[in-house]
Amino acid sequence: MEFSSLLAMLFVGAIAGWLSGKIMEGRGFGLVGNIIVGIVGAFLAGTIFPALGFSVGNGMFSSIFFATIGAVILLFVIGLIKKV
């Protein structure tokens, strides 16, 4: 993995984690936690959406969009687990 792709992945993860924290009404985990949630959400979206027949796309905005959806799903699941 190149350094520039690592930086892009961290950037997309940070933006997606921050957006998902805002969408899920303050369920963010701080900067580092949001980056981790965003990266895991991007991985989640990258595996689930193509299996369902959705095209993820190649641009930065589509990456942020789908990573945010994946991070929101992840925060929802974490919220369900925390309640139990």
C-alpha positions as CSV (number, residue, x, y, z in Angstrom):
1,M,0.0,0.0,0.0
2,E,1.3,3.4,-0.9
3,F,1.5,6.3,1.5
4,S,-0.9,8.4,-0.6
5,S,-3.5,5.6,-0.6
6,L,-3.1,5.2,3.2
7,L,-3.7,9.0,3.6
8,A,-6.8,8.8,1.3
9,M,-8.2,5.9,3.3
10,L,-7.7,7.8,6.6
11,F,-9.2,10.9,5.1
12,V,-12.3,9.1,3.8
13,G,-12.5,7.2,7.1
14,A,-12.4,10.5,9.1
15,I,-15.0,12.2,7.1
16,A,-17.3,9.2,7.0
17,G,-16.9,8.6,10.7
18,W,-17.6,12.3,11.5
19,L,-20.6,12.3,9.2
20,S,-22.0,9.1,10.7
21,G,-21.6,10.5,14.2
22,K,-23.6,13.5,13.1
23,I,-26.3,11.4,11.4
24,M,-26.6,9.1,14.4
25,E,-27.1,12.0,16.8
26,G,-23.9,12.2,18.7
27,R,-22.8,8.6,18.8
28,G,-19.3,9.5,17.6
29,F,-16.2,8.2,19.4
30,G,-13.8,11.2,19.0
31,L,-11.4,11.7,16.1
32,V,-9.5,8.4,16.3
33,G,-12.6,6.4,17.0
34,N,-14.4,8.1,14.1
35,I,-11.6,7.2,11.8
36,I,-11.7,3.6,12.9
37,V,-15.5,3.5,12.6
38,G,-15.3,5.1,9.1
39,I,-12.6,2.7,7.9
40,V,-14.6,-0.3,9.2
41,G,-17.7,1.2,7.7
42,A,-16.0,1.6,4.3
43,F,-14.9,-2.1,4.5
44,L,-18.5,-3.0,5.4
45,A,-19.9,-1.0,2.6
46,G,-17.3,-2.4,0.2
47,T,-18.4,-6.0,0.9
48,I,-22.1,-5.6,1.4
49,F,-23.2,-3.3,-1.4
50,P,-21.5,-5.1,-4.3
51,A,-23.1,-8.4,-3.0
52,L,-26.5,-6.7,-3.1
53,G,-25.9,-5.4,-6.6
54,F,-25.0,-1.8,-5.9
55,S,-22.1,-0.2,-7.6
56,V,-19.8,1.6,-5.2
57,G,-18.1,3.9,-7.8
58,N,-14.6,5.2,-8.1
59,G,-14.6,8.8,-7.0
60,M,-13.7,10.4,-3.7
61,F,-17.3,11.5,-3.0
62,S,-18.8,8.1,-3.8
63,S,-16.2,6.6,-1.4
64,I,-17.2,9.0,1.3
65,F,-20.9,8.4,0.7
66,F,-20.7,4.6,0.8
67,A,-18.3,4.6,3.7
68,T,-20.7,6.9,5.6
69,I,-23.6,4.5,5.0
70,G,-21.4,1.6,6.2
71,A,-20.4,3.6,9.3
72,V,-24.0,4.5,10.1
73,I,-24.9,0.8,9.8
74,L,-21.9,0.0,12.1
75,L,-23.0,2.6,14.7
76,F,-26.5,1.3,14.6
77,V,-25.3,-2.3,15.3
78,I,-23.0,-1.0,18.1
79,G,-25.9,0.8,19.6
80,L,-28.0,-2.4,19.6
81,I,-25.2,-4.3,21.2
82,K,-24.6,-1.6,23.9
83,K,-28.3,-1.8,24.9
84,V,-28.1,-5.5,25.6
